[in-house]
Amino acid sequence: MAEPRSPHDLDLGEVIRRCAQETDRFFRRERVDPRYCFELFRRALVLQDQGAWDAIYVQYSPLILNWVEQHPSFPSLSEEPEYFVNRAFAKMWSAITPERFQEFGELKAILRYLKMCTGSSIIDHLRWEERYHQAQDSQDIDILDQARTSDTERSVLDRVDRELLRRCVEERLHGQAEQTVFYAMYILGMKPREVQKQHPELFPKIDDVYRVRQNMIARLQRDKGLRNCLGKDA
């Protein structure tokens, strides 16, 4: 049976499988067909397919982690490398709207932008740390803590009453892992490493916490009903 002409004709599972195969070929320095990975990004960013979002996180987290560890400022970073993986994805997903996706005509352009977001996340963090250490009183530190939150999370979770936040968000959470991350991090104020240590049965590795949080935030940001519930413009 002849193979479909375009990745558009394939189901998501096949696109994911072919993207992984082509990525392996790339690292073996073999000739690659970038259409399948490009299609994966298209489904995530244009169609806003949650399965495609999840696959991209799994597929490209190791690449971003490598970029973070190769960055000249990496030895001085106070956060775990996985933190910057999360921030890089958040920056990209916030910036590349369905309308903007057409500006990225090929996979190389998307990956270049993702790498730029990685570097930008590191620079933002270093600048925040510098301002943080210069803060003279607790009020300044509180303001800086708010500024540190990513635009993606701030657009959904900041400046709302916690009880209202719980009522609006809880019914939109998918499964125990998301419920645990949301309650622990946004109600109790726990850090990802603390969440992982307390719930190893849900999060065997710390990057599992980052992955669940990123997927949750990306989906909530697109939820117009949530924004209405929180009293924000849709």
Backbone hydrogen bonds, N-H to C=O, Kabsch-Sander energy under -0.5 kcal/mol:
donor,donor_aa,acceptor,acceptor_aa,energy
9,D,6,S,-1.8
10,L,7,P,-1.7
15,V,11,D,-2.0
16,I,12,L,-2.7
17,R,13,G,-2.2
18,R,14,E,-2.7
19,C,15,V,-2.4
20,A,16,I,-2.2
21,Q,17,R,-2.0
22,E,18,R,-2.6
23,T,19,C,-2.1
24,D,20,A,-2.0
25,R,21,Q,-2.1
26,F,22,E,-2.0
27,F,23,T,-1.9
28,R,24,D,-1.1
29,R,26,F,-1.7
30,E,25,R,-2.9
36,Y,33,D,-0.7
38,F,34,P,-2.2
39,E,35,R,-2.3
40,L,36,Y,-1.6
41,F,37,C,-2.0
42,R,38,F,-2.3
43,R,39,E,-2.4
44,A,40,L,-1.8
45,L,41,F,-3.2
46,V,42,R,-2.6
47,L,42,R,-1.5
49,D,43,R,-2.5
50,Q,48,Q,-0.6
53,W,49,D,-2.0
54,D,50,Q,-2.5
55,A,51,G,-2.0
56,I,52,A,-2.3
57,Y,53,W,-2.1
58,V,54,D,-2.1
59,Q,55,A,-3.0
60,Y,56,I,-2.8
61,S,57,Y,-1.6
64,I,60,Y,-2.3
65,L,61,S,-2.8
66,N,62,P,-1.9
67,W,63,L,-2.0
68,V,64,I,-2.7
69,E,65,L,-2.4
70,Q,66,N,-1.6
71,H,67,W,-0.8
71,H,68,V,-1.0
74,F,71,H,-2.1
76,S,73,S,-1.3
77,L,74,F,-1.7
83,Y,80,E,-1.5
84,F,80,E,-0.7
84,F,81,P,-0.8
85,V,81,P,-1.3
86,N,82,E,-2.1
87,R,83,Y,-2.0
88,A,84,F,-2.4
89,F,85,V,-2.1
90,A,86,N,-2.3
91,K,87,R,-2.5
92,M,88,A,-2.3
93,W,89,F,-3.1
94,S,90,A,-1.9
95,A,91,K,-1.8
96,I,92,M,-2.9
97,T,95,A,-1.4
101,F,97,T,-1.5
103,E,100,R,-2.4
104,F,101,F,-2.3
105,G,103,E,-0.9
110,I,106,E,-1.4
111,L,107,L,-2.6
112,R,108,K,-2.4
113,Y,109,A,-1.9
114,L,110,I,-2.4
115,K,111,L,-2.4
116,M,112,R,-2.1
117,C,113,Y,-2.4
118,T,114,L,-1.7
119,G,115,K,-2.2
120,S,116,M,-2.6
121,S,117,C,-2.1
122,I,118,T,-1.7
123,I,119,G,-2.4
124,D,120,S,-2.8
125,H,121,S,-1.9
126,L,122,I,-2.4
127,R,123,I,-2.5
128,W,124,D,-2.4
129,E,125,H,-2.6
130,E,126,L,-2.0
131,R,127,R,-2.3
132,Y,128,W,-2.8
133,H,129,E,-2.4
134,Q,130,E,-0.9
135,A,131,R,-0.8
135,A,132,Y,-1.0
141,I,137,D,-1.7
142,D,138,S,-2.6
143,I,139,Q,-2.1
144,L,140,D,-2.2
145,D,141,I,-2.4
146,Q,142,D,-1.8
147,A,143,I,-2.1
148,R,144,L,-1.5
149,T,145,D,-0.7
149,T,146,Q,-0.9
154,R,150,S,-2.9
155,S,151,D,-2.1
156,V,153,E,-1.2
157,L,153,E,-3.4
158,D,154,R,-1.1
165,L,161,D,-2.8
166,R,162,R,-2.5
167,R,163,E,-2.2
168,C,164,L,-2.4
169,V,165,L,-2.3
170,E,166,R,-2.4
171,E,167,R,-0.6
172,R,169,V,-2.4
173,L,170,E,-1.3
175,G,173,L,-0.8
178,E,174,H,-0.7
179,Q,175,G,-1.9
180,T,176,Q,-2.6
181,V,177,A,-2.4
182,F,178,E,-2.8
183,Y,179,Q,-2.3
184,A,180,T,-2.7
185,M,181,V,-2.6
186,Y,181,V,-0.5
186,Y,182,F,-2.3
187,I,182,F,-0.7
187,I,183,Y,-1.1
188,L,183,Y,-2.1
190,M,184,A,-3.0
194,E,191,K,-0.5
195,V,191,K,-2.2
196,Q,192,P,-2.4
197,K,193,R,-2.1
198,Q,194,E,-1.9
199,H,195,V,-1.7
202,L,199,H,-1.2
203,F,199,H,-2.3
208,D,205,K,-1.3
209,V,205,K,-0.7
209,V,206,I,-0.7
210,Y,206,I,-1.6
211,R,207,D,-2.3
212,V,208,D,-2.3
213,R,209,V,-2.5
214,Q,210,Y,-2.7
215,N,211,R,-2.5
216,M,212,V,-2.4
217,I,213,R,-2.8
218,A,214,Q,-2.6
219,R,215,N,-2.0
220,L,216,M,-2.6
221,Q,217,I,-2.5
222,R,218,A,-0.9
222,R,219,R,-0.5
223,D,220,L,-1.2
224,K,222,R,-1.0
227,R,223,D,-1.5
228,N,224,K,-2.1
229,C,225,G,-2.0
230,L,226,L,-2.1
231,G,228,N,-1.3
232,K,227,R,-3.2
